[in-house]
Amino acid sequence: MIIYKLIFTFILFAALYELCYSQKIFVTEWKNEADKKVYITEWKSDADMIVFITDWKSEAKPNSGIWYFTTWKNEADWKIYYTKWKSEADLYIYYTDWKSEAGWREK
């Protein structure tokens, strides 16, 4: 009986770890459904966050700027809406080709 409790505890911990420590992104077409309204800037100096896109879910870390895009809304940590208007955005991002640049910027 104790072994089953240990196994259950381990599985629960692993599931919570994955849920809390990843940055999976879903892009929505609806503004009111989004957690963040995102504006893509052409200048790194204007960005709040520099974002690197990864193909691997396991590389995405919390608030690291390393984003994994998911096709499933219920799997996402953030639902984002891309806006054309800078004044409407909650978050300004700049996409980078370098993983080492990813993260929040100090302004």
C-alpha positions, -999 to 999 in steps of 0.1 A, spaced: 0 0 0 28 24 8 45 18 -25 12 28 -43 11 61 -23 47 68 -32 41 61 -69 10 83 -68 29 111 -50 57 110 -76 32 111 -106 13 140 -90 46 159 -83 57 153 -119 24 165 -133 24 197 -112 61 204 -121 53 203 -158 22 225 -153 40 251 -132 73 252 -150 67 257 -187 58 284 -211 35 269 -236 17 294 -258 -15 292 -277 -24 320 -303 -60 330 -302 -80 350 -328 -101 366 -301 -89 395 -279 -113 387 -250 -100 351 -248 -63 362 -245 -42 363 -213 -18 387 -230 -22 410 -259 11 410 -277 27 435 -301 58 424 -321 83 452 -323 111 455 -348 135 469 -323 150 448 -295 153 480 -273 115 485 -274 107 449 -262 96 439 -227 106 403 -236 129 388 -261 114 355 -274 130 324 -288 107 299 -304 115 262 -297 103 231 -313 106 212 -281 81 215 -252 107 204 -227 129 235 -235 101 259 -226 108 274 -191 87 298 -170 90 334 -179 122 326 -197 112 339 -231 116 304 -246 82 297 -261 67 265 -273 36 270 -295 9 245 -289 -22 238 -310 -43 229 -280 -58 258 -260 -62 237 -228 -25 228 -228 -13 264 -229 1 284 -200 -6 317 -219 -32 324 -245 -20 353 -266 -35 376 -292 -13 395 -316 -23 431 -320 -14 456 -347 -16 485 -323 12 491 -298 -11 511 -275 -34 481 -271 -7 456 -261 1 443 -226 34 429 -238 59 440 -264 81 412 -278 110 409 -301 117 375 -318 153 363 -318 172 335 -335 194 330 -304 182 311 -274 208 328 -251 191 362 -258 157 351 -246 141 366 -215 127 397 -199 144 430 -205 152 455 -179 140 490 -190 
